[in-house]
Amino acid sequence: MLDSVSIGAAGKKISALITPDNTLNVLSQLEVARLVEKSNAAVYETFRRCALAALNTGAETDNTKQVLEQFRDFEIDVVQQERGIKLHLKNAPGNAFVDGEMVQGIKEHLFSALRDIIYVNNELLENSAADFHSSEGITNGVFQILRNSSVLKVHRSPSIIVCWGGHSINEVEYDYSKEVGYQMGLRGLDICTGCGPGAMKGPMKGATFGHAKQRIQGRYIGITEPGIIAAESPNPIVSELVILPDIEKRLEAFVRLGHGIVVFPGGVGTAEEILYLLGILLHPENRGLPFPLIFSGPASAAEYFGQIDEFIGLTLGKEAQGLYEIILDDPVLVAQKMRAGMDVVRNYRKQTHDAYYYNWVLKIDQDLQSPFKPTHQSMSQLSLRPGLAPNLLAANLRKAFSGIVDGNVKEHGIHAVAEKGPYQICGDPHIMKPLDALLRSFVAQKRMKIPTEEYIPCYQVVV
């Protein structure tokens, strides 16, 4: 319910008092008091930025600095009521409203941001309800966040396909991702993405048509984290938004919640996701565990996936290349293989007595779970050499790509690079040369950022 509205200059910014509907559970007086409390400035600022991103749903930009500057006067306050809370917005983006009413999907995203940011801080951190210092504790913490957001559906068979890919893709690649989503929707598969534009939006949009034709109530799950959502607002199709505390817990949420993964063309963020998953699947304890993984795109993406495949072969070896399949220009085949893969996953989960809704059996090393903080020192000290076990090398390569994402779109990285220059990535030439070649191809193909401005590399590969 929208209680009051005042429109700012030129109708571009709106102030309003709004009431939640069914996004938040019933709150106690103590919980309400905690929501109102603003003594923790860092938590409030995180919530303010995530709320701003939710209100900017559908905006296709990855310039965090530009968005924060444009809405630097945006404020959001939690107002205590006898029967719960309301949110008081000041100078909110006008595109979140239609004829004085907040768009329902945007309202849901807004209260999802409140739910996740406050829950993680108040319940998991301050009350020590989760141990984020051990591997088991991190996995349990991710579970608690997903359970609190109501995305874990106990009685549903495996059907969640995670779709990874770039926000900066061309029209042909976007249309292809949409067609794959459509074919998966026709086969009753649900879609989970990073919730932004491009290859994160296309599969969801296609699946809505497939689900509609089959009269299926599909699921469109968006998983993000505070540093990413500030740069990539949720796309309008996301119906279940979850904000994890950091990139590592976000990645773990993808692989614990999802039952198979389709990777579309992308850039460094997509390469980071691929290396994260390969680092898990290459672990000796995960051998034989079914996890359908397909790289797919239109025929024009053959060179892109060829470069990715070559890079993986040169750095991680043939075993890593055997963990995925590359399918070009065939959305039907991708959907058919994913549908068949769900039967294999379901049978395996039955045999191992693992839950359909959360992959507890999957072994993830704590090194892949602990937050990697990109700094000029940590980036230059990454161990990138052929002698490492493939799963460990994949984990370190993932960190290198994570740092580049940080320098490209996150406020922390942008400031650090502006102050100290590009991140230095050093290592053995057998690793550095393929890495440099892959990154150069991303730049040449304009896959680093949404191409609204000239890309200036935030990194330097030292061969």
Secondary structure per residue as TSV (DSSP state, phi and psi in degrees):
chain	resnum	aa	ss	phi	psi
A	1	M	-	360.0	132.7
A	2	L	E	-96.9	118.4
A	3	D	E	-88.4	-40.3
A	4	S	E	-156.8	152.8
A	5	V	E	-139.8	139.0
A	6	S	E	-134.4	134.3
A	7	I	E	-101.2	132.7
A	8	G	-	-83.2	-164.1
A	9	A	G	-57.0	130.7
A	10	A	G	59.8	13.8
A	11	G	G	70.2	13.9
A	12	K	S	-86.4	-22.5
A	13	K	E	-128.3	140.8
A	14	I	E	-129.5	141.1
A	15	S	E	-109.9	137.4
A	16	A	E	-156.5	159.2
A	17	L	E	-116.7	118.3
A	18	I	E	-125.4	155.8
A	19	T	-	-116.0	137.8
A	20	P	-	-70.8	159.3
A	21	D	-	-107.0	-98.0
A	22	N	S	-111.0	12.9
A	23	T	S	-73.3	-37.6
A	24	L	S	-100.9	143.3
A	25	N	-	-72.5	173.1
A	26	V	-	-60.3	132.5
A	27	L	-	-108.1	143.1
A	28	S	-	-81.0	166.4
A	29	Q	H	-61.2	-37.0
A	30	L	H	-65.7	-41.9
A	31	E	H	-64.5	-40.7
A	32	V	H	-61.7	-43.6
A	33	A	H	-60.9	-38.0
A	34	R	H	-67.2	-37.3
A	35	L	H	-65.0	-37.0
A	36	V	H	-72.3	-31.8
A	37	E	-	-61.4	128.8
A	38	K	-	-118.4	21.8
A	39	S	-	-66.4	-28.3
A	40	N	-	-89.3	96.4
A	41	A	H	-62.1	-36.9
A	42	A	H	-65.5	-41.9
A	43	V	H	-65.5	-43.5
A	44	Y	H	-61.7	-43.3
A	45	E	H	-66.2	-37.4
A	46	T	H	-60.9	-45.8
A	47	F	H	-63.5	-42.2
A	48	R	H	-59.2	-42.8
A	49	R	H	-70.3	-40.6
A	50	C	H	-66.8	-37.8
A	51	A	H	-64.5	-41.0
A	52	L	H	-62.1	-40.6
A	53	A	H	-63.4	-42.2
A	54	A	H	-62.2	-40.5
A	55	L	H	-69.9	-21.1
A	56	N	T	-94.6	17.6
A	57	T	T	-46.5	128.9
A	58	G	T	95.5	-11.3
A	59	A	-	-74.1	125.0
A	60	E	-	-99.6	83.3
A	61	T	-	-147.9	152.2
A	62	D	-	-125.7	24.8
A	63	N	-	-95.6	88.5
A	64	T	H	-57.2	-45.1
A	65	K	H	-59.8	-41.4
A	66	Q	H	-64.3	-44.2
A	67	V	H	-64.9	-45.9
A	68	L	H	-64.9	-35.0
A	69	E	H	-70.3	-42.4
A	70	Q	H	-62.1	-35.6
A	71	F	T	-117.5	40.4
A	72	R	T	-65.1	-20.8
A	73	D	T	-93.8	8.1
A	74	F	-	-73.0	134.5
A	75	E	E	-133.7	150.6
A	76	I	E	-142.2	128.7
A	77	D	E	-127.7	142.1
A	78	V	E	-89.5	122.5
A	79	V	E	-104.6	124.4
A	80	Q	E	-78.6	133.9
A	81	Q	E	-126.5	162.1
A	82	E	T	-60.6	-35.0
A	83	R	T	-103.4	18.8
A	84	G	E	139.1	-130.5
A	85	I	E	-138.2	163.4
A	86	K	E	-135.1	161.6
A	87	L	E	-112.0	128.9
A	88	H	E	-102.0	113.3
A	89	L	E	-101.8	136.6
A	90	K	E	-124.8	126.7
A	91	N	E	57.9	48.3
A	92	A	E	-81.8	154.2
A	93	P	E	-56.3	130.1
A	94	G	G	-65.1	-24.5
A	95	N	G	-69.1	-8.4
A	96	A	G	-81.1	-4.4
A	97	F	E	-124.2	148.6
A	98	V	E	-129.2	117.1
A	99	D	T	52.1	43.0
A	100	G	T	82.0	0.2
A	101	E	E	-113.4	135.2
A	102	M	E	-70.0	135.7
A	103	V	-	-58.7	131.9
A	104	Q	H	-58.7	-44.5
A	105	G	H	-63.1	-37.2
A	106	I	H	-68.6	-38.9
A	107	K	H	-61.0	-42.3
A	108	E	H	-62.1	-41.9
A	109	H	H	-63.4	-39.2
A	110	L	H	-61.8	-47.1
A	111	F	H	-76.4	-22.5
A	112	S	H	-65.3	-39.6
A	113	A	H	-62.8	-43.7
A	114	L	H	-61.4	-47.4
A	115	R	H	-57.2	-49.6
A	116	D	H	-74.7	-45.1
A	117	I	H	-63.8	-45.9
A	118	I	H	-72.7	-38.6
A	119	Y	H	-61.5	-47.0
A	120	V	I	-61.3	-44.2
A	121	N	I	-70.8	-50.2
A	122	N	I	-74.5	-46.0
A	123	E	I	-91.1	-45.3
A	124	L	I	-84.7	-35.5
A	125	L	I	-95.2	-59.5
A	126	E	I	-65.2	-40.1
A	127	N	T	-91.8	3.0
A	128	S	-	53.5	40.1
A	129	A	-	-76.7	-11.5
A	130	A	S	-138.9	144.2
A	131	D	-	-101.1	99.6
A	132	F	T	-88.1	17.1
A	133	H	T	-107.4	-3.3
A	134	S	S	-126.3	157.5
A	135	S	H	-61.4	-47.6
A	136	E	H	-63.4	-38.5
A	137	G	H	-65.1	-38.9
A	138	I	H	-65.5	-45.4
A	139	T	H	-60.4	-41.2
A	140	N	H	-66.8	-37.7
A	141	G	H	-64.6	-42.3
A	142	V	H	-61.0	-42.2
A	143	F	H	-58.6	-45.2
A	144	Q	H	-63.6	-38.9
A	145	I	H	-65.7	-44.4
A	146	L	H	-66.5	-38.4
A	147	R	H	-65.6	-42.3
A	148	N	H	-63.1	-28.4
A	149	S	T	-87.0	-2.1
A	150	S	T	67.7	25.6
A	151	V	-	-90.1	-11.1
A	152	L	-	-85.2	111.1
A	153	K	-	-105.3	110.9
A	154	V	T	-65.6	-41.9
A	155	H	T	-99.3	17.0
A	156	R	-	-99.3	136.8
A	157	S	-	-68.2	158.0
A	158	P	S	-53.3	125.1
A	159	S	-	-156.1	-0.7
A	160	I	E	-89.0	115.0
A	161	I	E	-103.6	117.0
A	162	V	E	-80.0	129.2
A	163	C	E	-113.5	117.4
A	164	W	E	-107.7	154.1
A	165	G	-	162.0	173.0
A	166	G	-	-80.1	152.0
A	167	H	S	-80.9	-19.4
A	168	S	S	-107.5	75.0
A	169	I	-	-119.9	160.2
A	170	N	-	-82.7	175.0
A	171	E	H	-64.5	-38.2
A	172	V	H	-63.4	-44.5
A	173	E	H	-66.9	-38.1
A	174	Y	H	-63.3	-47.1
A	175	D	H	-62.1	-35.5
A	176	Y	H	-66.4	-44.1
A	177	S	H	-62.4	-34.0
A	178	K	H	-67.2	-39.9
A	179	E	H	-67.6	-38.7
A	180	V	H	-62.7	-43.6
A	181	G	H	-59.7	-40.7
A	182	Y	H	-61.5	-46.3
A	183	Q	H	-66.3	-35.8
A	184	M	H	-70.9	-37.3
A	185	G	H	-62.4	-38.8
A	186	L	H	-61.6	-26.0
A	187	R	T	-99.6	15.7
A	188	G	T	75.5	19.9
A	189	L	-	-91.9	142.3
A	190	D	E	-95.7	158.6
A	191	I	E	-117.7	133.2
A	192	C	E	-129.1	127.6
A	193	T	E	-137.7	-178.5
A	194	G	-	-74.9	0.8
A	195	C	S	77.2	1.0
A	196	G	S	-88.7	-157.0
A	197	P	S	-83.9	-169.7
A	198	G	G	64.2	-129.3
A	199	A	G	-69.9	-7.4
A	200	M	G	-88.6	-24.9
A	201	K	T	-92.5	-40.7
A	202	G	H	-52.4	-52.5
A	203	P	H	-61.5	-36.4
A	204	M	H	-65.5	-44.2
A	205	K	H	-63.0	-43.9
A	206	G	H	-63.6	-41.1
A	207	A	H	-64.6	-31.0
A	208	T	H	-59.6	-37.6
A	209	F	H	-72.3	-41.8
A	210	G	H	-62.6	-44.8
A	211	H	H	-63.8	-40.8
A	212	A	H	-63.2	-41.7
A	213	K	H	-63.3	-34.9
A	214	Q	T	-90.9	2.0
A	215	R	T	55.8	44.5
A	216	I	-	-106.5	137.8
A	217	Q	-	-84.8	92.0
A	218	G	-	-77.6	168.0
A	219	R	-	-116.7	138.7
A	220	Y	E	-131.7	88.9
A	221	I	E	-95.7	130.2
A	222	G	E	-115.2	124.2
A	223	I	E	-117.2	125.0
A	224	T	E	-142.1	-171.9
A	225	E	-	-148.4	160.1
A	226	P	H	-53.5	-41.2
A	227	G	H	-68.3	-31.5
A	228	I	H	-83.0	-43.2
A	229	I	H	-63.8	-28.6
A	230	A	T	-65.9	-25.9
A	231	A	T	-98.4	-25.1
A	232	E	S	-131.1	93.3
A	233	S	-	-61.8	152.3
A	234	P	-	-60.6	145.8
A	235	N	-	-78.8	159.0
A	236	P	T	-67.2	-13.9
A	237	I	T	-85.1	-23.6
A	238	V	-	-54.6	124.3
A	239	S	S	-109.8	-14.6
A	240	E	E	-132.8	102.4
A	241	L	E	-102.7	132.1
A	242	V	E	-130.8	131.2
A	243	I	E	-111.9	111.0
A	244	L	-	-85.8	159.3
A	245	P	S	-65.7	-31.5
A	246	D	S	-154.1	174.7
A	247	I	H	-64.8	-36.8
A	248	E	H	-67.0	-41.5
A	249	K	H	-71.1	-31.1
A	250	R	H	-63.3	-46.5
A	251	L	H	-64.1	-40.1
A	252	E	H	-64.6	-37.5
A	253	A	H	-60.4	-39.9
A	254	F	H	-57.7	-50.4
A	255	V	H	-81.1	-23.1
A	256	R	H	-79.7	-36.4
A	257	L	H	-84.6	-39.0
A	258	G	-	-77.5	156.9
A	259	H	S	-111.3	-12.3
A	260	G	E	-166.3	161.4
A	261	I	E	-134.5	133.7
A	262	V	E	-113.4	128.0
A	263	V	E	-108.4	121.7
A	264	F	-	-97.8	169.7
A	265	P	S	-55.2	145.9
A	266	G	-	-161.6	-154.2
A	267	G	-	-129.4	-135.9
A	268	V	H	-68.7	-34.5
A	269	G	H	-64.2	-39.3
A	270	T	H	-68.6	-41.2
A	271	A	H	-62.1	-38.3
A	272	E	H	-60.8	-45.1
A	273	E	H	-63.3	-42.7
A	274	I	H	-60.3	-47.2
A	275	L	H	-67.1	-35.4
A	276	Y	H	-59.3	-49.9
A	277	L	H	-66.3	-41.3
A	278	L	H	-63.4	-35.8
A	279	G	H	-61.3	-31.6
A	280	I	H	-78.5	-51.0
A	281	L	H	-67.0	-24.1
A	282	L	T	-79.7	-10.7
A	283	H	S	-64.4	133.9
A	284	P	G	-53.4	-34.1
A	285	E	G	-72.5	-13.0
A	286	N	G	-102.3	3.7
A	287	R	T	-63.1	131.4
A	288	G	T	89.5	-9.3
A	289	L	-	-75.4	123.5
A	290	P	-	-73.3	125.7
A	291	F	-	-148.3	88.7
A	292	P	-	-54.7	125.5
A	293	L	E	-136.7	118.1
A	294	I	E	-127.6	131.4
A	295	F	E	-96.4	127.5
A	296	S	E	-147.6	149.2
A	297	G	E	-169.5	178.0
A	298	P	-	-68.1	172.6
A	299	A	G	-56.4	-33.4
A	300	S	G	-67.6	-11.8
A	301	A	G	-91.4	6.7
A	302	A	H	-58.7	-43.9
A	303	E	H	-64.4	-42.0
A	304	Y	H	-59.6	-51.9
A	305	F	H	-71.0	-27.6
A	306	G	H	-62.7	-40.0
A	307	Q	H	-67.3	-41.5
A	308	I	H	-63.0	-46.2
A	309	D	H	-63.5	-41.8
A	310	E	H	-64.1	-42.9
A	311	F	H	-60.8	-44.9
A	312	I	H	-63.5	-41.6
A	313	G	H	-63.6	-43.0
A	314	L	H	-71.2	-28.8
A	315	T	H	-102.5	-39.8
A	316	L	H	-110.7	-17.7
A	317	G	-	95.4	178.7
A	318	K	H	-66.1	-33.8
A	319	E	H	-59.0	-42.1
A	320	A	H	-65.3	-39.9
A	321	Q	H	-64.7	-24.9
A	322	G	T	-80.2	-2.6
A	323	L	T	-88.7	-6.6
A	324	Y	-	-138.9	166.4
A	325	E	E	-126.6	138.8
A	326	I	E	-102.3	121.7
A	327	I	E	-124.5	119.8
A	328	L	E	-108.1	136.9
A	329	D	S	56.1	38.7
A	330	D	-	-147.8	75.3
A	331	P	H	-58.8	-35.8
A	332	V	H	-63.4	-45.1
A	333	L	H	-64.1	-40.3
A	334	V	H	-58.1	-48.7
A	335	A	H	-64.7	-40.1
A	336	Q	H	-63.7	-43.1
A	337	K	H	-67.2	-37.2
A	338	M	H	-68.6	-38.6
A	339	R	H	-63.1	-44.0
A	340	A	H	-65.4	-36.8
A	341	G	H	-62.7	-30.6
A	342	M	H	-65.0	-33.9
A	343	D	H	-66.4	-40.8
A	344	V	H	-64.6	-44.3
A	345	V	H	-62.8	-43.9
A	346	R	H	-61.1	-45.4
A	347	N	H	-63.6	-39.7
A	348	Y	H	-65.2	-43.4
A	349	R	H	-62.7	-36.8
A	350	K	H	-63.5	-45.8
A	351	Q	H	-64.5	-37.5
A	352	T	H	-93.3	0.4
A	353	H	T	58.6	32.9
A	354	D	-	-90.8	150.3
A	355	A	-	-69.3	146.6
A	356	Y	S	-69.9	-32.1
A	357	Y	S	-90.4	-9.2
A	358	Y	S	-156.7	123.4
A	359	N	-	-83.6	85.0
A	360	W	-	-72.9	-29.7
A	361	V	S	-68.3	-31.0
A	362	L	-	-57.4	126.0
A	363	K	-	-88.8	123.2
A	364	I	-	-125.1	119.7
A	365	D	-	-62.8	147.2
A	366	Q	H	-63.1	-25.9
A	367	D	H	-62.7	-30.4
A	368	L	H	-83.2	-14.5
A	369	Q	H	-96.0	-29.0
A	370	S	S	-77.9	136.3
A	371	P	-	-58.0	129.6
A	372	F	-	-96.4	119.8
A	373	K	-	-100.1	105.5
A	374	P	-	-66.9	122.3
A	375	T	-	-135.0	169.9
A	376	H	H	-62.1	-34.5
A	377	Q	H	-72.5	-49.6
A	378	S	H	-65.4	-33.4
A	379	M	H	-69.7	-38.5
A	380	S	H	-75.6	-17.8
A	381	Q	T	-101.9	8.7
A	382	L	-	-62.5	137.9
A	383	S	-	-87.0	103.9
A	384	L	-	-123.5	86.7
A	385	R	-	-144.4	150.9
A	386	P	T	-62.9	-25.2
A	387	G	T	-70.1	-14.6
A	388	L	S	-70.4	151.5
A	389	A	-	-59.3	142.0
A	390	P	H	-53.3	-38.9
A	391	N	H	-67.0	-34.4
A	392	L	H	-73.7	-39.7
A	393	L	H	-63.9	-41.0
A	394	A	H	-59.9	-40.6
A	395	A	H	-63.9	-40.1
A	396	N	H	-72.9	-37.2
A	397	L	H	-63.8	-36.5
A	398	R	H	-58.4	-40.7
A	399	K	H	-64.3	-37.9
A	400	A	H	-61.3	-45.4
A	401	F	H	-69.1	-34.0
A	402	S	H	-62.0	-40.0
A	403	G	H	-64.5	-37.0
A	404	I	H	-68.0	-40.3
A	405	V	H	-58.5	-43.6
A	406	D	H	-57.8	-46.2
A	407	G	H	-72.3	-24.3
A	408	N	H	-77.7	-48.1
A	409	V	H	-128.9	-13.7
A	410	K	-	-93.1	143.5
A	411	E	H	-58.8	-42.7
A	412	H	H	-57.5	-50.2
A	413	G	H	-67.4	-39.7
A	414	I	H	-59.5	-44.1
A	415	H	H	-66.8	-42.0
A	416	A	H	-63.6	-43.1
A	417	V	H	-68.4	-38.7
A	418	A	H	-63.0	-34.0
A	419	E	H	-83.9	-41.0
A	420	K	H	-116.0	-0.2
A	421	G	-	90.8	-178.4
A	422	P	S	-63.4	150.2
A	423	Y	E	-63.9	140.3
A	424	Q	E	-98.6	124.4
A	425	I	E	-112.8	116.9
A	426	C	E	-119.0	157.0
A	427	G	-	168.6	-170.3
A	428	D	-	-67.7	139.8
A	429	P	H	-55.5	-31.2
A	430	H	H	-65.5	-21.6
A	431	I	H	-99.0	-40.7
A	432	M	H	-67.5	-38.4
A	433	K	H	-65.9	-46.8
A	434	P	H	-63.1	-36.2
A	435	L	H	-64.4	-45.1
A	436	D	H	-62.5	-41.4
A	437	A	H	-64.2	-40.9
A	438	L	H	-65.7	-45.1
A	439	L	H	-65.2	-38.7
A	440	R	H	-62.3	-37.4
A	441	S	H	-67.6	-36.5
A	442	F	H	-62.1	-42.5
A	443	V	H	-65.1	-46.4
A	444	A	H	-61.9	-34.6
A	445	Q	T	-89.5	6.6
A	446	K	T	57.7	45.9
A	447	R	-	-103.8	5.4
A	448	M	S	-80.1	-41.6
A	449	K	S	-146.1	163.5
A	450	I	-	-57.3	124.1
A	451	P	S	-76.3	61.9
A	452	T	S	-98.8	-7.5
A	453	E	S	-152.8	162.7
A	454	E	-	-67.2	134.5
A	455	Y	-	-85.0	128.2
A	456	I	-	-111.4	115.5
A	457	P	-	-55.6	137.6
A	458	C	S	-97.9	11.4
A	459	Y	E	-141.8	163.9
A	460	Q	E	-141.3	121.8
A	461	V	E	-85.3	123.1
A	462	V	E	-101.0	107.1
A	463	V	-	-91.4	360.0
